[in-house]
């Protein structure tokens, strides 16, 4: 990797000499941070209630006896769903023609030209759009980018685009091209991530606490992700700038497949998930974690584990979750895992998926001096996707153009301003 490719302080293993030059985050300063030992870090990553227990779930499955009488579904929920987003990743992984597109040399030329056009305008990156990052409408690339939205809304719910030469590009160029391509998906509008347009996902646990942002999500660590959805995001987009020495496999799973499995075999879990008393500091009045779509013919989940267990430096004071709810969350993870599409993302890959119809997670990873996992994440609005009625106010708030500004484009995971 050449010096022009990444920020001047890459790789992470050689950051020490540059700490004093970094523009460091301040958004999460209210969260208590401290340096910890490797043993403490391992415990924070893997030895907490945040981690699903395969032994507990396996034993529960063995012990479970389905009621002889009525084993009801939650009121209003279907016995089976059959959208195009119903798939088994263990089968789909052998059918890459259904979800993978490889950029051609002609595509790369058009992308480079669109980047140069945007740079020539000399405007803020908040102005990145289809108009300022032009891809010719008659091109095969333009057709494929429109096809991504079609697949997200009316197909599998996901698409991987492979082959961007990210090693040849400085970080600024990587960011502009990622946002420019993403402008052709959904409504073409970015959703806020706090006060930022993009988020860096890489392991920062080895940085001293006084010069790094608070660690609040698994994406900031080498630990495995648990299957979940991302809050009020519509389309989730990722670009792979670096891959780990080992691990870090991207895992996507059909929400429809997981739902059908539970509806067929563990309706007690569905009844628990559909209760309206899942209380967190983000939903103090409580709400369910599963909802119906399409007049009851389809379903969507909206949940993650952190609000119920805390993680690393976030939500350390959450009350203990009731055992039936804890088991239900473990059941969701292992059911989604059963149908997981495990993708070994390559450097230069773009991955997009529908946050309403696809769960996502990631295996644990290990970095080296030569290879570090590093992804950028973007959220894109997608009004063609139905939002569960109870969640509409939340989505409207997140997407309110008159809300707080989000104009930051950090070039690194430890930067707050740019």
C-alpha positions in Angstrom: 0.0 0.0 0.0 1.5 3.4 -0.9 1.6 6.4 1.3 -0.9 8.2 -0.9 -3.6 5.6 -0.3 -4.6 5.9 3.3 -4.3 8.6 5.9 -0.7 9.5 6.9 -1.0 7.4 10.1 -1.8 4.0 8.6 -1.3 1.2 9.5 -2.8 1.3 13.0 0.1 -0.7 14.4 2.4 2.3 13.7 0.1 5.1 15.0 2.1 6.0 18.1 4.3 8.8 16.5 1.2 10.5 15.1 -1.2 10.7 18.0 -0.6 14.4 18.7 -1.5 15.3 15.2 -4.9 13.6 15.1 -8.2 15.5 15.2 -9.9 13.5 17.9 -13.6 12.9 18.5 -15.5 14.7 21.2 -19.0 13.5 20.5 -19.0 10.8 23.1 -16.9 12.4 25.8 -19.7 11.9 28.4 -19.0 8.2 28.2 -16.3 7.1 30.7 -13.2 5.8 29.0 -10.1 4.2 30.4 -7.2 2.1 29.3 -7.6 -1.6 30.0 -5.5 -4.7 29.9 -5.7 -7.3 27.1 -7.4 -9.6 29.5 -10.0 -7.0 30.4 -10.5 -6.2 26.7 -11.1 -9.9 25.9 -13.7 -10.1 28.7 -15.5 -7.0 27.4 -15.6 -8.4 23.9 -16.6 -12.0 24.6 -17.4 -12.7 28.3 -20.5 -10.7 28.7 -24.3 -11.2 28.4 -24.0 -9.3 25.1 -22.7 -12.5 23.6 -25.3 -15.1 22.7 -24.8 -18.5 24.3 -24.9 -21.4 21.8 -24.9 -23.9 24.7 -28.0 -22.3 26.3 -29.9 -22.1 23.1 -29.0 -25.6 22.0 -30.0 -27.0 25.4 -33.3 -25.0 25.3 -34.0 -26.5 21.9 -33.5 -30.0 23.2 -35.7 -29.4 26.2 -38.5 -27.5 24.4 -41.8 -29.4 24.0 -44.3 -27.7 21.7 -47.7 -27.3 23.4 -50.3 -29.9 22.5 -53.0 -27.2 22.4 -53.0 -23.9 20.6 -49.6 -22.5 19.9 -50.6 -19.1 18.8 -48.7 -16.6 16.7 -48.6 -13.0 17.8 -51.9 -11.4 16.9 -52.0 -10.2 13.3 -48.8 -12.1 12.3 -48.7 -14.5 9.3 -48.0 -18.3 9.7 -45.6 -18.0 6.7 -44.1 -15.3 4.5 -42.9 -15.7 1.0 -41.2 -12.5 -0.3 -38.4 -12.5 -2.8 -36.1 -11.7 0.2 -36.8 -15.3 1.4 -33.5 -17.2 0.8 -31.0 -19.5 2.5 -27.5 -18.1 2.4 -26.0 -21.6 2.5 -27.5 -22.1 -1.0 -27.1 -18.5 -2.2 -23.3 -18.4 -1.6 -23.0 -20.8 -4.5 -25.0 -18.6 -6.8 -22.9 -15.4 -6.9 -24.5 -14.5 -10.2 -27.6 -13.5 -8.2 -26.0 -11.0 -5.9 -22.5 -10.1 -7.2 -21.5 -7.6 -9.9 -17.9 -7.0 -11.0 -16.9 -3.5 -12.1 -15.4 -3.4 -15.7 -12.5 -1.2 -16.8 -15.1 1.0 -18.5 -17.0 1.3 -15.2 -13.9 2.5 -13.4 -13.2 5.1 -16.1 -16.7 6.5 -15.6 -16.3 6.5 -11.8 -12.9 8.3 -12.1 -14.5 10.9 -14.4 -17.4 11.5 -12.1 -15.0 12.0 -9.2 -12.9 14.5 -11.2 -16.0 16.3 -12.1 -17.1 16.7 -8.5 -13.6 17.8 -7.4 -13.6 20.4 -10.1 -16.8 21.9 -8.7 -14.9 22.8 -5.5 -17.9 22.3 -3.3 -18.5 20.6 0.1 -18.9 16.9 0.2 -22.4 17.4 1.5 -23.2 18.4 -2.2 -22.3 14.9 -3.5 -25.4 13.8 -5.6 -26.3 12.3 -8.9 -26.0 15.8 -10.4 -22.5 16.5 -9.0 -21.2 12.9 -9.5 -22.6 12.2 -13.0 -22.7 8.7 -14.4 -24.0 8.7 -18.0 -27.5 7.4 -18.1 -26.8 5.3 -21.2 -23.9 3.4 -19.6 -23.9 -0.1 -18.3 -22.7 1.2 -14.9 -25.7 3.5 -14.6 -28.0 0.5 -15.4 -26.3 -1.6 -12.7 -26.6 1.1 -10.0 -30.3 1.3 -10.7 -30.5 -2.5 -10.5 -29.0 -2.4 -7.0 -32.0 -0.5 -5.8 -34.3 -2.9 -7.7 -32.7 -5.8 -6.0 -32.8 -4.1 -2.6 -36.5 -3.3 -2.9 -37.9 -6.2 -5.1 -35.2 -8.9 -5.1 -32.9 -10.5 -2.6 -32.6 -7.3 -0.6 -28.8 -7.1 -1.1 -26.1 -6.5 -3.7 -22.3 -6.7 -3.8 -20.3 -4.7 -6.3 -16.7 -5.8 -6.6 -13.5 -4.4 -7.9 -12.9 -0.7 -7.0 -9.1 0.0 -7.1 -9.1 1.6 -3.6 -5.4 1.0 -3.1 -4.7 3.5 -5.9 -6.8 6.2 -4.3 -6.1 8.6 -1.4 -8.6 8.5 1.5 -10.4 11.6 0.3 -11.0 10.1 -3.1 -12.2 6.8 -1.6 -14.8 8.7 0.5 -16.0 10.8 -2.5 -16.4 7.8 -4.8 -18.2 5.8 -2.1 -20.7 8.6 -1.5 -21.0 9.3 -5.2 -21.9 5.7 -6.1 -24.2 5.5 -3.2 -26.1 8.6 -4.4 -27.5 6.4 -7.2 -29.2 4.0 -4.7 -32.7 4.5 -3.1 -33.6 8.1 -3.0 -30.0 9.2 -3.4 -30.1 11.0 0.0 -27.8 10.2 2.9 -29.1 9.6 6.4 -27.4 11.1 9.4 -25.1 9.0 11.6 -25.1 11.4 14.5 -23.4 14.5 13.0 -21.6 12.5 10.3 -22.3 11.3 6.8 -20.0 8.2 7.1 -18.7 6.0 9.9 -15.4 4.2 10.0 -15.6 0.5 11.2 -12.2 -0.7 12.4 -10.6 -1.9 15.6 -9.5 1.0 17.7 -9.3 -0.8 21.1 -5.5 -0.6 21.1 -5.5 3.2 21.0 -5.0 5.0 24.3 -8.3 6.1 25.9 -7.4 9.7 26.1 -7.0 10.1 22.3 -9.7 7.9 20.9 -13.5 8.2 20.7 -15.6 6.1 23.1 -16.0 2.5 22.0 -19.8 1.9 21.8 -20.3 -0.7 19.0 -18.6 -3.9 17.9 -17.6 -2.3 14.7 -14.9 -0.4 16.6 -13.4 -3.7 17.8 -12.1 -7.0 16.5 -15.0 -8.8 18.1 -17.7 -10.7 16.3 -21.0 -8.8 15.5 -24.3 -10.4 16.5 -27.1 -10.4 13.9 -29.1 -7.2 14.2 -30.6 -4.3 12.2 -29.3 -0.7 12.3 -31.8 1.6 14.0 -33.6 3.9 11.6 -31.3 3.2 8.6 -33.1 2.3 5.3 -30.3 1.1 3.0 -27.0 0.2 4.6 -23.9 0.6 2.4 -20.3 -0.5 3.2 -17.1 -0.1 1.3 -14.1 -2.3 2.2 -10.9 -0.3 2.4 -8.9 -2.9 4.2 -9.3 -6.6 5.2 -8.1 -8.3 8.4 -5.3 -10.8 8.5 -7.9 -13.4 9.5 -11.7 -13.4 10.0 -14.0 -10.4 9.6 -16.4 -12.3 7.3 -19.6 -10.3 6.4 -22.8 -12.2 7.3 -26.2 -11.4 5.9 -29.4 -13.3 6.6 -32.9 -13.2 5.3 -35.3 -11.8 7.9 -38.1 -13.8 6.2 -36.3 -17.1 6.5 -35.6 -16.5 10.2 -39.2 -15.5 10.8 -40.5 -18.6 9.0 -38.2 -20.8 11.1 -39.5 -19.4 14.3 -43.1 -19.4 13.2 -42.8 -23.1 12.3 -40.9 -24.3 15.4 -40.7 -21.7 18.2 -43.8 -19.5 18.3 -43.1 -18.9 22.0 -40.0 -16.9 20.9 -42.1 -14.9 18.4 -44.7 -14.1 21.1 -41.9 -12.8 23.3 -40.3 -10.7 20.6 -43.7 -9.2 19.6 -44.4 -8.0 23.2 -44.6 -4.2 23.5 -42.6 -4.1 26.8 -39.0 -4.1 25.4 -37.9 -1.1 27.3 -34.5 0.7 26.8 -33.4 4.2 27.4 -34.0 4.8 23.6 -37.6 3.5 23.9 -38.6 4.2 27.5 -42.2 3.4 26.8 -41.3 0.0 25.4 -41.9 -1.4 21.9 -41.9 -4.7 20.1 -38.9 -5.9 18.1 -40.9 -7.4 15.2 -43.6 -5.8 13.0 -45.8 -6.7 10.1 -45.5 -5.2 6.6 -47.6 -5.4 3.4 -50.9 -5.7 5.2 -49.7 -8.6 7.3 -48.1 -10.6 4.5 -44.6 -9.8 5.4 -42.5 -8.9 8.5 -39.6 -6.8 9.6 -37.4 -6.7 12.7 -35.9 -3.7 14.3 -33.4 -4.5 17.1 -29.9 -4.8 18.3 -28.5 -6.2 21.5 -26.5 -3.2 22.9 -29.5 -1.3 24.4 -30.4 -4.4 26.5 -26.9 -5.4 27.7 -24.6 -2.5 27.1 -21.3 -2.9 25.3 -17.7 -2.0 26.2 -18.1 1.7 27.2 -21.8 2.2 26.3 -24.9 1.7 28.4 -23.1 0.2 31.3 -26.0 0.7 33.7 -28.8 -1.1 31.8 -30.9 -3.3 34.1 -30.7 -7.1 33.8 -32.9 -8.4 31.1 -35.6 -10.9 32.0 -34.6 -14.5 31.2 -37.3 -15.1 28.6 -36.3 -11.9 26.7 -32.6 -12.8 26.9 -33.3 -16.2 25.5 -35.4 -14.7 22.7 -32.5 -12.4 21.6 -30.2 -15.4 21.6 -32.8 -17.3 19.5 -33.0 -14.5 17.0 -29.2 -14.6 16.5 -28.8 -18.3 16.1 -31.9 -18.6 13.9 -30.5 -15.9 11.6 -27.1 -17.6 11.7 -28.7 -20.8 10.3 -29.5 -19.0 7.1 -26.5 -16.7 6.9 -24.9 -15.7 3.6 -21.2 -15.5 4.6 -19.3 -13.2 2.2 -15.5 -12.8 2.4 -15.5 -9.2 1.3 -12.4 -8.2 -0.7 -10.7 -4.9 -0.7 -12.6 -2.6 -3.0 -16.0 -4.3 -2.5 -19.2 -2.4 -2.0 -22.0 -4.1 -0.1 -25.5 -2.8 0.1 -28.6 -4.3 1.8 -32.1 -3.4 2.9 -32.1 -2.8 6.7 -35.8 -3.8 6.9 -35.5 -7.2 5.2 -31.9 -8.4 5.9 -30.1 -9.0 9.2 -26.4 -8.4 9.3 -23.4 -9.4 11.4 -19.7 -10.2 11.1 -17.3 -12.8 12.4 -14.4 -11.8 14.7 -11.1 -10.8 13.1 -7.5 -10.3 13.8 -5.4 -7.5 12.3 -1.7 -7.5 11.5 0.8 -4.7 10.6 0.1 -5.4 7.0 -3.6 -6.1 7.0 -6.3 -4.3 9.0 -10.1 -4.5 8.7 -11.4 -1.1 7.7 -14.8 -0.4 6.2 -16.8 2.8 5.7 -20.6 2.8 6.3 -23.2 5.0 4.8 -27.0 5.1 5.2 -29.3 6.0 2.3 -32.9 6.9 2.3 -35.3 4.6 0.5 -38.9 5.8 0.6 -40.0 2.9 -1.6 -39.5 0.6 1.4 -42.5 0.4 3.7 -41.7 1.4 7.3 -43.6 -0.3 10.1 -46.2 2.2 11.3 -45.0 2.4 14.9 -41.5 3.3 13.7 -42.5 6.1 11.2 -42.0 8.9 13.8 -38.5 7.7 14.5 -37.6 7.5 10.8 -39.2 10.9 10.1 -37.1 12.4 12.9 -33.8 10.9 11.6 -34.6 12.0 8.1 -35.8 15.5 9.0 -33.9 17.9 6.8 -34.6 20.7 9.2 -33.0 18.7 12.1 -29.4 19.1 13.4 -26.8 19.4 10.7 -24.7 16.4 9.8 -21.8 17.8 7.7 -18.8 15.8 9.0 -16.8 13.5 6.8 -14.1 12.1 9.0 -11.2 10.5 7.1 -10.3 8.2 10.0 -12.0 6.3 12.9 -10.4 8.6 15.5 -11.3 11.8 13.8 -14.4 13.9 14.6 -14.0 16.9 12.3 -13.5 17.1 8.5 
